[in-house]
Amino acid sequence: MSEEKSHQPQLQPTGAIENQYLHTSENWFEYPMRVQPHHTDYAGVVWHGTYIAWMEEARVECLRSIGIEFADLVALGCDLPVVEMSVRYHQALQLGMAAVVKTRMQEVTGVRINWDYAIQSTDEQDLYVSAKVTLVAKDIEKGKIMRQLPPAVKEVLAKLSGSNKS
């Protein structure tokens, strides 16, 4: 039985993964967090879904910082639902710990908006989570993906990414 186990594929230890997010501060919006009791499981470890909620909060605040209020988008009939997400959990946060959720818009391609995330220690020495998320612009009334971003939204998003493509 021990021979069978040795032939099974295994993941590399998290520390062996080279990660582009650690120690980079270029173009990141930073959103500080502190782990509260309602973020954790019974053992005081942050529940995996909490990180996703933090990423969304950081994204909404990042948009607000450049003049896009999510409520205004909705009032215009535009929603930005997540259509793709890739999350890598490197190490867990625990009750009482402080962290920074860093986000940046990577690119806009048509109606697809790609974001990067890194959840790090406040001293940037530890990486807890890295992720990539893709949003699309959706017409709320029609329930369909828009053919193009509303001009006002496209113009404001250009402030976040120098690699925007139409």
C-alpha positions in Angstrom: 0.0 0.0 0.0 2.8 2.4 0.8 4.2 1.9 -2.8 0.8 2.9 -4.3 0.8 6.2 -2.3 4.3 7.1 -3.6 3.1 6.9 -7.2 0.2 9.3 -6.6 0.6 12.8 -7.9 1.1 15.4 -5.3 0.9 19.2 -5.2 4.1 21.2 -4.7 4.4 22.9 -1.3 2.9 26.4 -1.5 6.3 27.9 -0.7 7.7 26.3 -3.8 5.4 28.3 -6.1 6.9 31.4 -7.5 4.3 34.1 -7.4 4.2 37.4 -9.2 2.0 39.0 -6.6 4.4 39.0 -3.6 6.4 42.2 -3.2 4.8 44.1 -6.1 3.0 47.4 -5.5 2.7 48.7 -9.0 -0.8 49.9 -9.9 -2.5 48.0 -7.0 -5.5 49.4 -5.1 -5.1 48.4 -1.4 -8.0 47.6 0.8 -7.0 46.8 4.5 -8.9 44.1 6.4 -8.8 42.6 9.8 -10.2 39.1 10.4 -13.3 39.3 12.6 -15.1 36.3 14.3 -17.8 36.1 11.6 -15.0 35.6 8.9 -13.8 32.4 10.5 -14.8 28.8 11.2 -15.0 27.2 14.7 -11.1 27.0 14.8 -10.6 30.7 14.2 -9.4 30.1 10.6 -10.8 32.3 7.8 -13.4 30.4 5.8 -12.4 30.1 2.1 -15.5 32.0 0.8 -14.6 35.1 3.0 -11.6 35.8 0.8 -13.9 36.0 -2.3 -16.2 38.5 -0.5 -13.1 40.6 0.5 -12.0 40.6 -3.2 -15.4 41.9 -4.3 -15.3 44.6 -1.6 -11.9 45.7 -2.7 -13.0 45.7 -6.4 -16.1 47.8 -5.6 -14.0 50.3 -3.6 -11.3 50.4 -6.3 -14.0 51.4 -8.8 -15.4 54.0 -6.4 -11.9 55.5 -6.0 -12.0 56.3 -9.8 -15.5 57.6 -9.8 -17.6 54.6 -10.6 -20.3 53.9 -8.0 -21.7 50.4 -8.5 -25.2 51.7 -7.7 -24.9 54.2 -10.6 -24.0 51.3 -12.9 -27.1 49.4 -11.8 -29.2 52.6 -12.3 -27.8 52.8 -15.9 -28.9 49.2 -16.4 -25.4 47.7 -16.4 -24.2 44.9 -14.1 -20.7 43.4 -13.9 -21.2 39.8 -13.0 -18.2 37.4 -12.4 -18.0 34.9 -15.3 -14.6 33.3 -14.4 -12.5 33.0 -11.3 -9.3 31.3 -10.4 -8.2 31.3 -6.7 -5.0 30.0 -5.2 -5.0 29.6 -1.4 -1.4 29.9 -0.2 -1.8 30.0 3.6 -4.7 30.8 5.9 -5.4 33.9 7.9 -6.6 33.6 11.4 -8.8 35.5 13.8 -7.5 38.9 14.7 -4.9 39.1 11.9 -4.6 42.1 9.6 -4.1 41.9 5.9 -4.3 43.9 2.7 -6.5 42.9 -0.2 -4.7 44.3 -3.3 -6.6 44.5 -6.6 -5.8 45.9 -10.0 -7.6 45.8 -13.4 -5.4 43.8 -15.7 -7.1 44.6 -19.0 -10.4 45.4 -20.7 -11.1 43.4 -23.9 -14.5 44.2 -25.4 -16.9 43.7 -22.5 -14.5 41.4 -20.5 -12.8 43.1 -17.6 -9.9 41.1 -16.0 -8.8 41.7 -12.5 -5.8 40.4 -10.4 -5.9 40.0 -6.6 -3.3 39.4 -3.9 -4.2 39.1 -0.2 -1.1 39.8 1.7 0.2 40.5 5.2 0.5 44.2 5.9 4.3 44.0 5.7 3.9 42.2 2.3 6.0 39.3 3.6 3.3 36.7 3.4 0.9 35.9 0.6 -2.4 34.3 1.7 -4.4 34.3 -1.6 -3.8 35.1 -5.2 -6.6 35.2 -7.8 -7.8 36.2 -11.2 -11.4 37.3 -11.9 -13.2 38.1 -15.2 -16.3 40.3 -15.2 -18.5 41.0 -18.2 -20.9 44.0 -18.8 -24.5 42.8 -18.7 -27.6 44.6 -19.7 -29.9 44.2 -16.7 -33.1 44.8 -18.5 -32.4 42.4 -21.4 -30.5 39.9 -19.2 -27.8 39.6 -21.9 -24.2 40.5 -22.2 -23.7 43.9 -23.7 -22.0 44.2 -27.1 -19.8 47.0 -25.7 -19.2 48.9 -22.5 -21.2 52.1 -22.0 -18.9 54.9 -23.2 -18.8 56.6 -19.8 -17.8 53.4 -18.1 -15.2 52.6 -20.8 -13.7 56.1 -20.4 -13.4 55.8 -16.6 -12.0 52.3 -16.7 -9.2 53.6 -19.0 -7.8 55.3 -15.9 -7.1 51.9 -14.3 -5.4 50.1 -17.1 -3.0 51.1 -19.7 -3.5 47.9 -21.6 -7.2 48.5 -22.5 -8.3 47.0 -25.8 -11.6 47.6 -27.5 
